[in-house]
Amino acid sequence: MKRVSLLAMLMLSLLSWSFAQERSITGTVTDAGNGEPLIGASVLVKGTLSGTVTDFDGTYQLSLPAGNSVLVFTYTGYSAREVTVGASNVVDVTLQQGLALDEVIVTAQGIQKEKRALGYAVSTVDGGELEQKPESDVTRLLKGKVAGVNITSTSGVSGSGTNVVIRGYSSLTGSNQPLFVVDGVPFNTNTNKDNGTNDFLEGGQATSSRFLDLDPNNIASISVLKGLSATVTYGEQGRNGVILITTKNGSASKASQKTSVTLSQSYFSTEIASLPNYQTNYGGGFHQNFGFFFSNWGPNFNTRGGRGIDASGQVRHPLDALTDPSLKAQFPEYAGARYDYRNYNSTEEFFEKGYVTNTSLNIQGGSDKATFSGTFGYTDDKGFLPGNSVRKLNLGIGGRVELANNLMLNSTFNYVKTDYATPPISYGDGSGIFAGGGLSVFSDVFYVPRGVDLSGLPFEAPADNRPVYYRSGNDILNPRWTTKYARNTSVVDRFYGQSSLSYKPTTWLSLNYRLGIDTYTERQEYIVNRIGLASNDYAAINNGMYRTTDIVNTIFDQNAFATASFANILPELDMDVTAGLNYRQDEFGRNGIESTNQLVFGFIEHSNFTNQSSVNSLSGLDIQFSQLERLVAGYASITFDYKNYLYVNLAGRNDWSSTVEKENNTLFYPSASLSFIPTELMPQSSVLNYLKLRLGYGTSAGFPDPYSTRSTLSSNARQFVDRTGAVITTNSNATYFEDNGASAILGNPNLKPELHKELEFGVDAQLFNNRLGLDLTLYRRITNDLITDAPLDPSTGFSQTTINIGEIENRGIEVGLDLTPVQVGDFRWNIYTNFYAYKSVVNELGQGLDEVQIAGFTNQGNFAVEGEVYGIMKGTVIDRDEQGRAIIDGDGYYNQAANIQIIGNPHPDFTMGITNTITWKGLSLSAQLDYRHGGDMFSGTAEALFARGLTKDTDFDRTQAFVLDGVTADGTPNTTMITATNLYFDNIGFGPDELSVFDATTIRLRDVTLSYSLPRSFLANSPFGGISLSLSGQNLWFNAINMPPNSNVDTDALGFGADGNGLGFEFLNGPSVRRYGASLRVQF
């Protein structure tokens, strides 16, 4: 069996710089247990940057400089070995499985360090765990793999956005998402919504996060830097943690000297994972009386000759009951027709079986002086939602070459084209779309009455293509029409890469310069053909809308740094020094036009619409927007190493930011960390093999968005139009700007950055002959001078300003437990468990503010309230008396309290991920189980399904009467009886929010993978270096234990969008997805 370690291949960058007299050393590195070759094992000349990695046969060749005689052999999951080279030029080595105590990992600024020397938490994920999976979003593949990282999907729609948060929330209105760095270059991960305020109402749920552009099959390794002591040299950009991604092209210098080709092909089936369990006994209507309403409280399907059902079990055909003569005339075949009143599986039949195919090719090769790598990837992802697809092309190349005079050049270049389409997805509340908002296909499909044949009825008029549905007034939208004639699209062309030049004038000093760029263009389209519904809810889009938005985003990053290593500056005390300068420029530009009032149906060009504007009519905001941000920084880090058991690191960075005024634009962030390994001072033990104690302190800041310190103007050429249609040009935006053209937001020249401070303590241990590994971290973070908006008295001429206030405290615990209960010969069973719990509390607001809205509506959403957890959920509640009893009104309904109150805490008590992996020879079986305990969720899906009487939870005797538990206004017990319709439709569907808040505890089978690699002996006389086949599935099963059992609501959802700070709400914004299939991988 051949073992491949991409993480170990990172060591290949440390190749020889010496041109002195050399010896050529060759050999083979094998597994001590079974004698199989280890592919990608690192071989280094100790004390130098000279090295290589083993090829497919486990062989290696390197040049040994004169005066050096010790080789260091390392491989991920194996104990390292140092071997002294004697007279022979052949050195064969065997490695034992166990803890790689000298494991080298990628840290801040791409610098590689021994993990034992780090005084802070760093988690690594090998690229092999991400390859050949059905998910094209890299971040979703990390779910449950790293303690301290919460990853939440907007929905299971292919290409939809993803939210990533490391160690909880520390900012009210700023981003809490981490910095992504790919091959040393910052990588933009925005969703690029038109409207940053209420985008979830207007189509933001359909927007992709730009994580989507990365190819999971082209990743060599991922390092997650969680704390401020780990990320301090990234300054304010790293305040929320840093995710370092090394691509296979970026690790091209780690290639073996033989050229190798790896080809993989995957096919996966895609299906909806959270379809509700619908009841099949009752149809549309109210109070057991039939009616084609958007409700399902009609009579039983067995009813005959009463309650609106004739003796043959039929009703008037819905298209015969249309009240619009011009629409009814287009369906003469239904005049006088009758319609079977029975159960139809409309929602179940609406969704499709999708698929994901992926083709991936990787070529690597080179010599000890030059290496190269090339990658190709193509993904075709067709979702379970009709009209939803992602097509992605990834091309990349990387290389490293040693030049004369101790110079080394390393470059990577990547091109991505991502083509994404989906029907519109927005907020839905159980009654179609939000009035004046954008379309949402899910808001019209999940609660189709059981007596309506969605797939069997026409969905468009044959003459004018108007949507048609089952209600006589034709005032709701048929979801089949939406999937055919409305869509969000995004086409991205992206280039990212870097070139770095290194110069090593001496053995102890290295000078480095890296130039990186990440730039892309994105063309977004929002298309709605002319609708023509008889409903004011669709007023903004009823006559058709076509919006095109062109986005250009560029990150330009320069980094110049020097590293120096000094041995024995004092007896047995070594020192490593890094110092550098960084310049980063972020430029964002958005232009577009929106056209309304379509002339010819189906023809989508701006010239086919009569009205054009540069304003998004759904949000009222200008489409055109541009932003430029510059950051200059200097940083340094010093690490002292005493006898390989005590490490002290001191680091700091100074940022100069363009987003604040000169008086506040510079800030210094210090950090310090300590790593102590007491087992180096103890006798060897079979019980405690390794123990490291670590302590870290770090600081950072969060600078405000550009232009927050100054009042601005806006130009809006179509703000006013007189009665003749003439445009009155002004410099004004009615939503955020006053008539004089000045912004209604007052700039604050005294605005300062948010300040972050964090202390963490950790323990790393290996016990019982490395069978049990422990990684424990405790942390506490404080954020002061929070940036938020504050209202102003209208007499000032402004509505609000941006200020610094208050304090947030964030505490947490992260635990990683690695257990190998069985290891006998070739059989190995490993259990890896991670545990994470945190609590973010708003300690103080100040400035006279009682609360700050974080996300949602003014009467429902996430808020910052002093003394409460961050993002506490508030909404409408049942009015109660002093004894806590519910107050019932005269109709027998819950009385609603006058003011909104706390309805839940969205944060889980803790989360866990457990991965079992069993290997035997070439066979491997792994299963990942995730568990979320506690935390609350407001479920608009459960609310709508309950209110409409659709799921099996409402399959009971509906003729019975109900009495709500509570008292009347005078304190006497309530005795008023209400119907099932009153209870569910009126009280749950249109009653207090608290009735639709549920405990979000969830257990999930995240991933199961079975793989088999053909034995080496079988391929010995073939051109193949390896052949493997894998079967895998994702999100195969879940159970949200305390949700209504038949609603099947998946708690992995975000109702307020992917890149905001809202959590704990979902509003019919999309079900989750299940994928399963097979992959074949061939190496040449």
N, C-alpha and C positions, 0 to 999 in steps of 0.2 A: 504494500500500500504506500502511496506517495502522499506526503503531508505537505500542504501549501500554507505558508503563513505570510500574508501580505504585510502584517504589522512588522514582522521581523525584517522584511525587505526594506524598510525605512533606513536601515543601517547602511545600505549600499552607497548613500551619498558621501559617506566618510571614506573616500578613495584616496589613493596615494598622491601626495604632492612632491614627494622626494624624487630627485633624479640622480642620487648618488649611486654608488656601486650596489647592486641588488642581487638577490638569489631568487630563483623561481621555485615556489613551493606549490605542490599539488596534493590532493587528497580527497577523501570521501567522508561525509558526515552522515551517520545513521542513527536510528533509534536503538538504544541499548536494549530495549525489551524484545523487539521482533526483528531487528536488523534491517528494517525498511529505510530507504534513503529519505532524508529530510530536505525538501525542496524549499529554497529561500532562506536557509540558515545563514546567519551573518558570521563572517570571519574577519576579524580586525587585528591589525598589528597593534599591540598594546602601547598606549601613549602616543599614538599617531592618528592621522586621519586616513590611513591607508587600509583598504579592505575590499571585500567582495561578498557575493552571496553564492550559495550552491545552486546548481542547475537541476534539471529534471532527474538526473541520475544521482543527485546528492553530491556531485563532485565540484571541486573548486580549483582555481589557480590564481595565485597572486604573487606580486613581487615583494620580497622581504628586504627592506633597506638594511644597509650595513649598520651594525651596532644595535640592531633590534633582534630579539630572539624569542619573544613571547607572543603567541596568538591567542585571541579571545574568541570563543565560539558561543553564540547565543541563538536561541530559537524560542518563539512564544510558547509558553506552557512547559518549558523544559528548564532545568537548572543549567546555568552557564558553566563553561569550563575554560580554564587557562592552561595552555600547553606550551612548554619550552621546546623550541626547535633545536634538535641536535644536528648531527652530521648529515642525516638523511634529508633529502629534498621532498620526501613523501611523508605526509602527516595525516593519518586516518584517525578520526575521532568518533566516539559514541556519546550521545547525550541522554540523560535520564529525564523522564517526565517528572514534573514537579514545578515548584514556584521559580519563576525566573527572577531571582532577587535583584539582578543587575539589569532588568528590563529598561530599555531606553524608549522614551515616549516623546511626542511632540508637545512642546509647551508654548508659552506666549512668544510672539514674533517668529514662530516656526523653529525656534531653537530646541534642539534635542538634548534631553537631560536624563540621567538615571532617575527612575521613579523613587528609589530609596532616598534621594537627596531632596525631595520636595517636601516642604512643610505645609502643604495645602492639598485639598482633594482634587484629583483629576481622574476622570473615568474615560476608558477607551473602549471603542467598539471596532472590531476587525471588519474589514470590508467583506469578508466571506459571509458574514451574518446578514448582509444586505443584498447579496447577489441573487439573481434568478428568483426574485419575488414578484408577486403580481401587482404590487403597489408602485406607482411611478413617482410618488412624492417621498423623497428621502426621509423627511422628518417623521412621517407616519410609521416608517419602519423602525424608528427608535422608540416607539411607545413601549413602556414597561421594561426597557432594557437598562435605564440609567436612573439610579436613585437621585431625587432632587429635581427631576425634569418632568414637568407636566405638559403633555402634548394633546391638544383637543382639536378635532375636526369640525369644520362648519357643518358638514353632512357627508354622506357616503357617495355623493355625486362625483363622478370622475372629474378631476381637475379643480374641485372646490378648495377653498382656502383652509389653512391650518394655523393654529396658534401655539406658540412655544414659549413657556415661561420656566426659568430656572430659579429655584429657591424663592418662590412666592413673589408677591407684588410689593414694589417699593416706590412707585410713583402714581400720583392721582390721575394726571392728564397726559403725562408723557408715556412713551413706549416702555413696556416691561419685557419686550422680547430681546433675546440675546443677539450679539454680533456674530455673523457667520463669516468665516475667513476660509477661502478656498485657495490652496497652494500659496498661502502667504498674503493673499489679496482680499480686502473686504468685499463681500458679495451682497448685493442688494436683494432683499427678500420682501419688498412691499407688495401690497395687493392693488395699489394704484386705482383706488376708487375715485369717482368724480366728486363725491360728497363725503366729507369726513365726519359729519355730524349724525345724520340719520340714514346712512347708506343702507341699513338693513331693511328700510321701508321701500327703497327705490331700486333694488337690484343688486346691492352689495353682496348678498349671499351667494351670488353666482360668480364672484370675482376670484381668480386664482391668486395664491401666494406664489411668489417667484422662486420658492424652493423647488417648484415643479420643473424648473429648467435643468436641474442637476440629474445626472444619470446614475442611479444606484449601482449599476454594474461597472461603473468606472471609478469606484471609490476604493482606495487602498486601506484607509483607516480614518477614524474619527476620534478626536480627543475633545472632551467636554471640560472646560475650565469653569468651575462653578462660583468660587469665591473671589472677593476683591484682591486678596493677597496673590491669587493666581493670575488675575487679569490686569493688575495695576499698570503694566507697561503699555496697555491699550488705552489707558486714560478713560475719558468719559464714554468712549465708544464701547468699552467693555464692562460698563457698570452693571449690566444685567446678565453677565456671564458671556462666555465665548465658546462657540462650536467651531473647532478647527477641522477642516476636511482636507485630507491629502488624497488627490486623485492618482490613478495609476500613471497618468502622464506626469504628474508632479513628482512621482517617485520613480521616474524613469532611470535615475542614476543608480537605482537598486537592482537593475536588471542583471541577469546572469550573462555570461559571455556567449552562450548559445542563443541563437534566435529562436524564439518560441511563439507559437500562434495558439490562441484560445478562442474557440467559437462556441457560442451557446445559443440555443433556441428554446423559447418558452411559449406555452399556450395555457391560458387560464380562463375558466368560465366565471362570469360575474352575475350575481343575482341580488335582489333586495334581501336584506337580512332582518329587517324590523317591520315586516308587514303585520298589521293587527290581525287578531283572530276575530273575524266578524260573525255575528249571529245571523241566522238564516230563517228566522220565523216571523219577523215583522218588517213592514215596509213604510213608505213615506206617509206623513200626516201628523196630526196632533190629537191627543186624547182618544186614541184608538179609532179615529175617523180618518179616512183616506184623503190625501191631497198631495199634489206634486209640489211639495215644499222642500226646502233645504233642511229637512228634519226627518227623523225616522221613528216617530211615535204614532204611526198609523196602525191599522188593524193587523191581526194575524193573517198570514198568507192562506190559511185554511178558511177564512171568512167567505161566506156565500150569501148573497141576497141581503146585504145590509152594510151600514157604515161606509157607503160609497162604492161598494163592490157589487156587481150584478150576480145573478144566479149561476152564471158560468165561470165566475172567478175572474171577470175582466173589468177594465175601466176604460174610459174614453182615452183614445190615443193622445199622447202629449202634443204631437204636432198638429192634430186636429183642433186642439184647444188654444193654439196661438192666437193672441189678440191683435197682432199687427197684420192687417190685411195683405200688405205687400210681401211680408215674409210667408204668411200662410199660403199665398197663391203659388209659391214656388214648390209646394208639396201637395199637389192635387191628389196624389195616390193615397194620402192618409185621410181624405175627407170621409167622415163617418166611420173611420176605422176604430176597432177596439184593440185593447192592449192587455196581454196576460199579466195579471197581478200575481207575481211569484218572485222568488229570489233569483237574482242575477249576480254573478261574481265579478262585478264591474271593476272594482279597484284591483283585485287580484290579477285580472286579465290585462289591465292597463300597462303594467310594468313588463319589461322584456328580459330575456336572457342576453346578457352581454358577453364580452370577451376581452382579454388582453393578450396580445402577442408581442413578443420582444425578441429581437435579434441583436446579438452583441458580439463584437469581434475585437480582440486585443492582440497586438503584436509587440513583442519586446525583444531586445537584443543589444549587442554591443561588445565592447572589450573593456580592459581595465583603464583605458584612456577616454573612451567615449561610449555612451549608451543612448538608446532611443526607445520610444514607446509611442504607439499609435492606437487609437480606439475609435470604434464605430458603434453606434447604437441606434436602433429604430424601434419605437413603441407605437402600437396601434391599440388604443383603449376605447372600446365602445361600452358605455355604461348601461345600467338597467333602466334608466330613464330614456324614453324615446327622444331622439334628437341630441343626446349628450355624447360627446366624443372628445378624445385627446389624441393627437398625433404629434409625435416628437422625434426629431432627428438630432442626434448628438455626434459631433466629430471632434476629435482631439489629437494633439500630437505633443510630445515632450522629448526633451533631450538634454544631455549633459556632455560636455567635452572639456578635457584638460588641454589648456593652451600652454605655450611656452612661458617661462619665467614665473611659474607657480600661479598662473591665472586659471580660473575655472568659470565657464559659462554654462548657465542652466536656464532653460526656457520651457514654458508650456503655453499652448494656444488652444482654445476651445471655442467651438461654434455650436450654437443651439438654435433650432427653429421649432417653436411650439405652436401648434394650431389647436385651439380649444373652442368648443361650442356647447351650448346648453340652452334649453328653454329658460326663460326668466325665473329666478327664484328670489323671493322677498318674504317679508313678514306676512303671516296669515293668522287670523284670529278666530276662524270658525265661521266667518260669513264672507267668503271671497277675499278680495284684496283690501288693503288699507285705503280708505277713501283718499283719492288724489295721489296715491303712491303708484309703484310699478307693479307689473304683473307678477304672479307667482303661481306656477303650475301646481304645486302641492296644495295650495289653499283651496283648490277646486276639485281635487281628486280623492282625498282621504275620506271624506264624509259624503260620498255619493250615496243616496238612499238605496237600500238593498233591492228595491223594486224597480230600479232604473237600469236598463241595459245599455251601459255606456258604449260598449263596442258594437252593439247591434243597431243603435239609432244613428241617423245622419248627424254629423257635427258641423256641416256648413251648408249654406243655401247654394243651390246649383247656379243661380243667375248672378248673384253679386258677392258670393263667398262670405256672407255674414255668418258668424257663429250661431248655431242653434242648439238648444238644449231642451230640457224637459219642462221648464216652468213656462206657464202661459204668457207671462210678460216678457220672456226672453231677456232677463235682467242679470243673469250670471253667465260666466264664460265656460264654455265646454273645454276641458283640458286637452282633448284631442286636437281641437283647433289651435290651442296654444302651442303644442309641440310642433305643429306644421307651419304656423304662420308668425311665430314670435320667437326670438332667440337673442341671447348674448353671445358674442364671439370675441375672441382675442387671438391675434397672431403676433408672436414675438420672434424677433431676430436678435440674437444675443452673441456677443463676443466677450470673452474674459480670458485673461492670461497674465503672464509675468515673464520678465527676463531679469536674471540676477547675475552679477559678476562678483567673483570672490578672488581675493589676492592674499596669499600667505607669505609675507616677506620673511618670517621666521617660523620655527616650529611652534612657538607659543602665541603667535598673533595672527588673526584673520581679519581682513577688511572686506566689507560686503556692501553692495548696493543693489537694491531691488526696485524695479519699476513695474507697477501693476496697473491694470485697467479692467474695469467691468462696465460695459456699455451695452445698452439694448434699446431697440425701438419696439413699441407695442401699439398695435392698431386695434382699438376696441370698437365694437359696433353693438348698438342696442336697436333691435328691429322689432317693430310691432306693426303689422299691416292694419288697415282700417278695420275697426271692430264693429261699431254701429249698434252697441247694446243700449237698452233703455234703462240706464242706471247712471246716477251722478258719480258713483264711485270710480267710474272709468273716464271721467270727464277729461282728464289731462291727456289721455292716450286714445280716446274713443275714435278719433278720426285718423289715427295712424301716426306713428312717430319713427323717425330714423335719426339716430345720433351717432356720429363718428368722432372718435377721440384718438388723437395721435400723441404718443408719449415718447419722450427721449430721456433716458436716465443714464448718467455717467458718473462713475467713481474713478478718480485719478489718484493713485497712491504711490508715493515715493518713500523709500525707507533706506537710510544709510546707517550702518552700525558696525561696530568693531567688537570682536570677542578676543579675550586674552586669558591664557591659563598659566598660572605660576605655581610651580611645585616647591614645597618646603620653604615658604617665605619665613616661616619659623619652623623649628623642628616638628616634623610630621603634620604641618598645617599647610594645606593647599588653598589656592584662591582662584576663582574664575570671575572675570569681569566682562560685562556687556554694557556698551553705551551707544546711543544712537539718536538720530534725528528723524522725524516723520512729518511728511506733508500730505494732507488729504484734502481733496476738493470734491464735493458732491454737487452735481448740477442736475436739476430736474425741470423739464419743460412739458407743458400739456397744451395742446391746441385742439379745437374741434368746432363742430357746428351741429345744431339740432334742427331738424325740419319736422313740421307737423302739417296735418291736413293733406292726406294722400289723395292724389287724383285717380290714378289707375291702380287697381288692386294688384298686388304681386310684383309690381315694378319698383325695385328698391334702388332709387337714385335720388339725390337731393333735388334734382330738377323736376321730379315727379311729386314734390310737395310744395304747397303754396307759401308756407311761412318758414322762414329761416331765422335762427337766432344763435348767439354765442352764449346763451344762458341755458342751463339745465332746468327745464320747466318743472321737473318733479321736486328739485331741491331749492330752486330759486338762486343758485350760485353760478358764478361765471365758470364756464368750462375752461377758458384760457387761464393758465397759471404758470408761473415760473419761479424758481427758487435756486439760489446759489449759496453754498456754505463752504467755508474754508476753515481748516484746523491745522495749526503748526504745533509741533511738540518736540520736546527733548526728553529722553529717558535713560535710566542707568540701572544696573543690577549687579550686585556683588555677592558671591557665594563663597563662604569659608567652609572647608572640609577638614575636619580633624580626625585622623585615623580611620576614616571611612565609617564612623559611627555617630558623628556629631556634625550637623550641617546648619549653618546660619546664613540666611539670605536677607539682604537689605536692598530695597528697590524703590524707585520713585519716578514720577513722570510729571512734567509741567506742560499744560495745554494752554494755547492761546486761540480763542474761538472768535469767529466773526459774528456770532449771533447775539452778543451782548455788547454794551457800550464799553469803551476803552477802560473805564475805571474798574470794571468787573470781568474783563475778558481773559485774565490769566489766573491759573489755579494750579497748585502743586499737590500731588497725591503721593504720600509716602506709604510704604508697606514694609513689613518684616515677617519672617517666618523661621521656624526652627524645626529641624528633624533630628530626633535622637533615637538610635537603634541600640537599646541596652543588650540585646542578645549577642552583639559583637563582643561584649565584655564577659559573657557567661560561657560556661562549658557547653558543648554541644548536647542537645537533648532531643529525644524522640517525641517529647510532649510539646514543648514550646520551641519551634524551629526558628521563628522569626518574630520580632516585635519592634514596631516603630511607633513612637509617640510624636505627634506633630502639633504645632501651634502656629496660627497665622493671624496677622492683623493687616487689613487693607483699607484703603480709602478710594473714593472716586466721586464723580459729580455727574449731573445731568443738565446740560445746557439747554436753554429754551429753544423753541423753534425759531427760525429766522424771522426777522421783522416784528418780533413781539415787543421790542423796546421803543418802537416809533409808530406814530399814527400814520395811516396810509390812505391812499386814494384808490378809487376803482373807476374804470371806464366801461360804461354799459350803453351801447348805442341804441338799444331798443327798450329802455326802461319805460318810456311813455309813448303811446300812440294816440293821436287825437281821433275825433269821430269820423274824419274823412280817411283815416288810415295813414296819415302822414306821421313819420317818426320824429319825435322830439328828442334830440340827442342831449344826454346829460352824462355826468360822471358820477353815477350813483347806482347802488344796488339796494333794492328795497329791503332785503333780508338783513343785511349787515351794515348798510351804509345809509346815512342821512341824505336829504335832498341836495345839500350843498356839495356832495361828492366826497366829503370826509368820512372816514370810517367811524362807525358807531362804537368801535373798540378803541379805547384810549391807550396809546402806547405808554409803556412804563420804562423810562430810561434807567431806573434804579433796579430793574429786575436782575436777579442773581441766579446762578445755577443751583440746582438741588445738590445737597451734600450727603454722601453715603459713607458710612463707617461700618466695618464688619470685623468681628472676632470669631475665629473658628478653632476648634480643638478636635483632634482626630487620633484614632488608633488603627494601625494596620498590623495584623498578626497572622501567622501560619502555625498550625498545631497538628500534632499527631502525624508526623512525617509528611507534612504538607497536604494532608487529607482534608483539613478544615482551614478555610481562610476567612478572616474578618476584616471589614473595612467600615469603620464607624466615624461619623462626623457630627459634631454639634456646632451650631452657628447662631449668631445673633447679629442682626443688622439694624442700624438706625439711619433713617433718612430725615434730614431737616431741610427747612426752606423749600417746602413743596411748592411746585409751580401749579397754579390753578387760576381760573377766571373768577372774578368777583363782580357782583352787580353794582352799578352806580346810579345815583339819583338822576332821573331824566333832566333835572334842571342844569346838570353839568354839560348837557349837550351830547353825552355819550351814554351807552347802555351798560358797558362793562369794561373792565381792564384786567390785566394779568398781574398777579402778585405772588409773593413768597409767603407761605404760611406753614405753621404746624410741624408735626412729626409723625412718622410711621415707624413702628417697631416690628421686625420680622424675626421670629425664632424658628429653628427647625432641627430635625434630626434625620440623618441619612445612614442607612445600614446596608452593607453588602455582605452576604454570607455565601461562601463558595465551599461546597461539601462534596467530597468523593467517597460515598459509602462503600462502593465496591470497585476494586481494581485487581483483576486476576488475569494475568497473561494479556491477551488482546481485548479482553472485555473490560469496559470502563463505564461506570454510571456516575454522572455528575449532576448535582443540583445547585443551581445558582438562584439565590433569592435576594431581591432588593426591597427595602422598606423605606418609606418617606412620610414624614409628618411635619407640618409647618403651621404657623399661626401668624397672620399679618394683622396688626391692630393699629388703629388710628389713635395715637395718644393725645394729639392736640390738633386743633384747627386754628383757632385764634381769628383775629381781624373781624370779630363779630359774626363769623359764619357759624350757623348751627349745623349745616351739612353741605356737602358738595356732591352734585350729581356726577357720576362716573360714566354711566351708560344707560340708554333706554329713554323712557318718557318721564315727564315730571311727576306722574302719578303711578309709575311702575318701572322699576329698574334697579340698578346698583348705585349705592350711595356711600360716601365717606361720612361717617357720623362719629363724633368724638367718643372714645371709650368702646367703640364697637369694632368688629373685624372689618378689614378692608372689603369694600364692595358688598356690604350688607344689603340684603334684598328687601325692598320696600314695595308695598302695593296696598290695594284696598282690602279691608278686613271686616269681619262680622262685628257689629256693635255689641258691646257686652256691658252688663251692669257691674257694680262694685264687687260682686261675688264671682265674676267671671262667667256668668251665664249668658248665653246668646239671647239677644233681644229679637223677637219675632214681630213682624208688622201685622196689620189687620188682615192681609191676604194670606197669612200663613207663611210668608217668605222671610228669609234672613234680612234684618235691617243692617244697612251698611254704615260703618262709622264715617264721620264727616271728614277725617283726615287720614291720609295714608299712614301705615305703620309698618314695623318690621315683620316680614313674613317668612324669612329664612336666612340661613347662613350657607352660601354656595360652596364653601371650601370643604373638601373631604377631611374626615378625622385623620385618615392615613390612606396611603396607597401601597400596594405590594405587587411585585412581579416574580413569578416562580418559573424557572426554566429547567426542565429535566432533559438531559441529553445522555443517550445510551449509544456507545460505539462498540463494534466488534468487527475486527478486520476492516473490510471496506464498507461495512454497513453502519449507518448512523440514523438514529431516530431522536427527534427533539420535539418538545411540546412546551409552549409558553402559556401560562395561566396568569391573568391579571385580576387583581381584586381592588376595588375602591370601597372604602367603608365610610358611610355617612356623607354629609353635605346635602344640601337641599337643591331641588330643581323645580322651577315653575314650568309645567309642560302644557303648551298650547295644544299639542296633539292629543294628549289624554283628555284635556278639557273639552275639545271639540268632539271627540269620539263619544265621550260620556254624554255630553249635552245633546248630541244627535241620536243617541240610542242605538249605536252601531255595533259595538263589540259584544262578545258573549257575557261580559260583566253586566250588561243590561238585558240579558235574555231571561226574564222572569215573568211572573204573572202581572201584567201591566194594568189589570183592572182594579188592583187593590189601591187603597188610599194610604197616605203617609202623613205623619205629624212630626214636624221638626222639633227636636229637643231644645227647649228654651223657654223664655218667659215673655209675656207681653210687656208693653211699656209701663204698666202699673205693677209689674212684678209677679203677676199670677201666671201659673203654668200655661203654656200654649196648648190649645186643644183644637186649633183649626186644621181641618184635613185638606190635603192637596193631592193632586194626581201625580202619576209618575212623570208626566210631561212637565208639570210645575216643578217637581223636585229636581230633575236633571236639566231640562232646557232652561228654565227660568232662574234657578238658584245656582247651578254649577256653570252653565254656559254663559249667563249674563249676571252672575252674582259676584261676590267678593273673590279677589285673587287668591286668598289664602286657601280656598277649597281645592285649588289645582296645584298646590305645592306638595311635593313628595320627597321622601328620603331617597337619595340617589345611590344608595349602596348597589354595587354591580359586581358580578363575577363574570369573567370572560375568558374563553379559549381563544387567545390572540393568534397563535400560530402553531401549526403542526407541520413538520417536515420529515420525510423519510427519504434518505439518499443512499445510493450504492455506487462505489467506485470499483471498477474492474481491477483485479490484482495485477501487479507489475509483471509477474511471470507470464500472464496471459497475453501481454502486449509486447513482450520482449523482442520479437522479430517483426514488429509492425512499425509503421511510421508514427504511431500515436504515443504521446507521452502520458496520456491519461484519458479515460472515458468515464463519465459519471452521469447517472440519471437520478433525478429527484422528483418527488411528489410532495406538494405543499398546499396548504390552505390557510387563509387568514380570516379572522373573525368568524370562525365556524359556528360558535354558539355563545350566547350571553344571556344573563338573567338579571334584570334590574329588579331586585328582590321585592322592593316596597312600592314599585309602580303598580298601577292597576294591572292585574295579571294578564289580561288579554289585549291590552293596548300595545304591548311590545315596544314601548318607547326606549330608545337607546340613549343613555345619558352622555354619550360621546357626541355632543352637539353644542353649537354656539348660536344663540338666537340673535346676538348683537354684532355678528361679524367676526372675521378672523384676526384682524390686527388691532382691535381695540382692547379695552380692559374690562369689558362686560363678561359675566359668567353666571351660570345657574339659571338661564332662561332659554327656552326653545319655543319657537312660534311656527310650527308646521313648516320648518325650513328645510326638511329633507331627512329621509330615513338613512340608515347605515347600509353598508355593503358587505357581502360575503364573496370571497374569491377562492377558487381551488383549481389546481391543474398540475402540469408536469413540465420539467425542463431537462434538456439534454446538453451536456457540456463535453466538448472534445478538445484535447490539447495535442498539438503537433510539435 
